[in-house]
Amino acid sequence: MLDLLRDILKSDAGSFGFVIALFGLIIYAVYYVTRFTTKISVEHDGTEKRANRIEEAIDKLKDSVVLIKGDLTGIKEQLNRMSNNRAGNNPFTLSQSPVALTQTGKEMAGRLQIARRMAANWSRIYAAIETKVKDKNPYDIQQFCIERATVNLSDFFTEEDVREIKQVAFEEGVSVELFGSLIGVMVRDAYFKEKGINTNEADAHTPH
């Protein structure tokens, strides 16, 4: 660069050497400016890409927060339904112990065809109680039957049975968990009958 400037200053204006030196200076200037511009562009692109990655990470974090909030809301609603089920706010079962079906509960049990479904799935139901209830006292058996029927009907029935029960709940405009105590009481009664257990014995083992 300095040599080009020296040649231009020493050459006579308009001479061949002057023109060559000037032309070389122009080429160098264009090259230098282009290189500098390219470097700035690359650095800008890199910064922009990093910014985009940060924005994508923030968006994913926001999506995760939304999903977590939805899961927590669902869990809260389910716990509320279970609480109502146990607190005697269920139209299908009597609140006094031992828990029994109301007349409305008996009618709904008929519509849901619970007796037929229990007969068809009795080996599954019996195995669930035998393997999952550690202490076989009447109260724990009763609680297990009601809670499993409320939380996970597939422990007792086939997928088709569960789907049909959910359809009835949809038609009635209620949550399927509301049927939990109804189904649980019927399962309890059938198991107690097979084992020769009186339903009143559940009270003797109720925690105080």
C-alpha positions as CSV (number, residue, x, y, z in Angstrom):
1,M,0.0,0.0,0.0
2,L,2.8,2.5,0.9
3,D,4.8,1.5,-2.2
4,L,1.8,2.3,-4.4
5,L,1.4,5.7,-2.8
6,R,5.2,6.4,-3.2
7,D,5.0,5.4,-6.9
8,I,2.0,7.7,-7.5
9,L,3.8,10.6,-5.8
10,K,7.0,10.1,-7.8
11,S,5.3,9.6,-11.2
12,D,4.3,12.5,-13.4
13,A,0.5,12.9,-13.6
14,G,-0.8,11.3,-16.8
15,S,2.3,9.1,-17.2
16,F,1.9,5.4,-17.7
17,G,3.5,4.6,-14.3
18,F,1.1,7.1,-12.7
19,V,-1.9,5.4,-14.3
20,I,-0.7,1.9,-13.3
21,A,0.0,2.9,-9.7
22,L,-3.3,4.7,-9.4
23,F,-5.2,1.7,-10.9
24,G,-3.4,-0.6,-8.4
25,L,-4.4,1.7,-5.5
26,I,-8.1,1.6,-6.6
27,I,-8.0,-2.2,-6.8
28,Y,-6.4,-2.4,-3.3
29,A,-9.0,0.0,-1.9
30,V,-11.9,-2.0,-3.4
31,Y,-10.4,-5.2,-2.0
32,Y,-9.9,-3.7,1.4
33,V,-13.4,-2.2,1.7
34,T,-15.0,-5.4,0.4
35,R,-13.1,-7.5,2.9
36,F,-14.0,-5.2,5.7
37,T,-17.7,-5.2,4.7
38,T,-17.8,-9.0,4.4
39,K,-16.3,-9.3,7.9
40,I,-18.9,-7.0,9.4
41,S,-21.7,-8.9,7.6
42,V,-20.4,-12.3,8.9
43,E,-20.2,-11.0,12.4
44,H,-23.7,-9.6,12.1
45,D,-25.0,-12.9,10.8
46,G,-23.4,-14.7,13.7
47,T,-24.9,-12.4,16.2
48,E,-28.3,-12.7,14.6
49,K,-28.1,-16.5,14.6
50,R,-27.2,-16.5,18.3
51,A,-30.1,-14.1,19.0
52,N,-32.5,-16.4,17.0
53,R,-31.3,-19.4,19.1
54,I,-31.9,-17.6,22.3
55,E,-35.4,-16.6,21.1
56,E,-36.1,-20.2,20.2
57,A,-35.0,-21.4,23.6
58,I,-37.2,-18.8,25.3
59,D,-40.2,-19.9,23.2
60,K,-39.6,-23.6,24.1
61,L,-39.4,-22.6,27.8
62,K,-42.7,-20.7,27.5
63,D,-44.3,-23.8,25.9
64,S,-43.0,-26.0,28.7
65,V,-44.5,-23.6,31.3
66,V,-47.9,-23.7,29.6
67,L,-47.8,-27.5,29.5
68,I,-46.9,-27.7,33.2
69,K,-49.7,-25.3,34.1
70,G,-52.1,-27.4,32.1
71,D,-51.0,-30.6,33.8
72,L,-51.3,-29.0,37.3
73,T,-54.7,-27.7,36.4
74,G,-55.8,-31.2,35.4
75,I,-54.4,-32.8,38.5
76,K,-56.1,-30.2,40.7
77,E,-59.4,-30.8,39.0
78,Q,-59.0,-34.6,39.5
79,L,-58.2,-34.2,43.1
80,N,-61.2,-32.0,43.6
81,R,-63.4,-34.6,42.0
82,M,-62.0,-37.3,44.2
83,S,-62.4,-35.1,47.2
84,N,-66.1,-34.5,46.3
85,N,-66.5,-38.2,45.7
86,R,-65.3,-39.0,49.2
87,A,-67.0,-36.1,50.9
88,G,-70.5,-37.3,50.3
89,N,-71.2,-34.9,47.4
90,N,-71.9,-37.8,45.1
91,P,-75.6,-38.5,44.1
92,F,-74.9,-42.1,43.5
93,T,-73.8,-43.2,47.0
94,L,-74.9,-42.6,50.5
95,S,-72.4,-40.8,52.7
96,Q,-72.9,-42.8,55.9
97,S,-70.7,-45.8,56.5
98,P,-70.8,-48.5,55.2
99,V,-71.0,-46.7,51.9
100,A,-74.0,-47.9,49.8
101,L,-75.8,-47.0,46.6
102,T,-78.6,-44.5,46.5
103,Q,-81.7,-45.1,44.4
104,T,-80.2,-42.8,41.8
105,G,-77.0,-44.9,42.0
106,K,-78.8,-48.1,41.5
107,E,-80.6,-46.7,38.4
108,M,-77.3,-45.4,37.0
109,A,-75.6,-48.7,37.7
110,G,-78.3,-50.3,35.5
111,R,-77.7,-47.9,32.7
112,L,-74.0,-48.4,32.9
113,Q,-74.5,-52.2,33.0
114,I,-72.0,-52.5,35.8
115,A,-73.2,-55.9,37.0
116,R,-72.7,-57.4,33.5
117,R,-69.3,-55.8,33.1
118,M,-68.2,-57.0,36.5
119,A,-69.2,-60.6,35.7
120,A,-67.3,-60.5,32.4
121,N,-64.2,-59.1,34.0
122,W,-64.3,-60.7,37.4
123,S,-61.0,-62.5,37.2
124,R,-59.3,-59.2,36.4
125,I,-61.1,-57.4,39.2
126,Y,-60.4,-60.2,41.7
127,A,-56.7,-60.3,40.8
128,A,-56.3,-56.6,41.1
129,I,-57.7,-56.7,44.7
130,E,-55.7,-59.7,45.7
131,T,-52.3,-58.4,44.4
132,K,-52.6,-54.7,45.1
133,V,-54.2,-54.6,48.6
134,K,-51.5,-55.5,51.1
135,D,-53.6,-55.5,54.3
136,K,-56.8,-57.4,53.5
137,N,-58.9,-55.7,56.2
138,P,-62.5,-54.7,55.0
139,Y,-61.8,-51.0,55.2
140,D,-58.7,-51.1,53.1
141,I,-60.4,-53.3,50.5
142,Q,-63.4,-50.9,50.4
143,Q,-61.1,-47.8,49.9
144,F,-59.1,-49.6,47.2
145,C,-62.2,-50.5,45.2
146,I,-63.6,-46.9,45.3
147,E,-60.2,-45.2,44.7
148,R,-59.2,-47.4,41.8
149,A,-62.6,-47.2,40.2
150,T,-62.3,-43.4,40.5
151,V,-58.7,-43.0,39.3
152,N,-58.2,-45.9,36.9
153,L,-61.1,-47.9,35.6
154,S,-58.8,-50.0,33.4
155,D,-57.8,-51.9,36.6
156,F,-61.2,-53.4,36.6
157,F,-62.6,-53.2,33.0
158,T,-61.5,-53.6,29.4
159,E,-60.8,-50.6,27.2
160,E,-64.1,-51.1,25.5
161,D,-66.0,-51.1,28.8
162,V,-64.1,-47.9,29.9
163,R,-64.9,-46.2,26.6
164,E,-68.6,-47.0,26.9
165,I,-68.8,-45.8,30.5
166,K,-67.1,-42.6,29.5
167,Q,-69.7,-42.1,26.8
168,V,-72.5,-42.3,29.3
169,A,-70.6,-39.7,31.5
170,F,-70.4,-37.5,28.4
171,E,-74.1,-37.9,27.7
172,E,-74.9,-37.1,31.3
173,G,-72.6,-34.1,31.3
174,V,-70.6,-35.3,34.3
175,S,-67.0,-36.5,34.8
176,V,-66.4,-40.2,34.6
177,E,-64.8,-40.0,38.1
178,L,-68.2,-39.4,39.5
179,F,-69.0,-43.0,38.8
180,G,-66.1,-44.1,40.9
181,S,-67.8,-44.6,44.2
182,L,-70.8,-46.3,42.5
183,I,-68.6,-48.8,40.7
184,G,-66.3,-49.2,43.7
185,V,-69.1,-50.0,46.1
186,M,-70.5,-52.7,43.7
187,V,-67.0,-54.2,43.3
188,R,-66.6,-54.2,47.1
189,D,-69.9,-55.9,47.7
190,A,-69.1,-58.6,45.1
191,Y,-65.7,-59.3,46.6
192,F,-67.0,-59.3,50.2
193,K,-69.7,-61.7,49.2
194,E,-67.2,-64.1,47.6
195,K,-65.0,-63.8,50.7
196,G,-67.9,-64.0,53.2
197,I,-67.2,-60.6,54.7
198,N,-70.0,-58.5,56.1
199,T,-69.9,-54.9,54.8
200,N,-70.4,-53.6,58.3
201,E,-66.9,-54.9,59.2
202,A,-65.4,-52.0,57.2
203,D,-66.4,-49.7,60.1
204,A,-64.4,-51.7,62.6
205,H,-61.2,-51.0,60.6
206,T,-61.9,-47.3,59.9
207,P,-58.9,-45.2,61.0
208,H,-59.8,-42.8,63.9
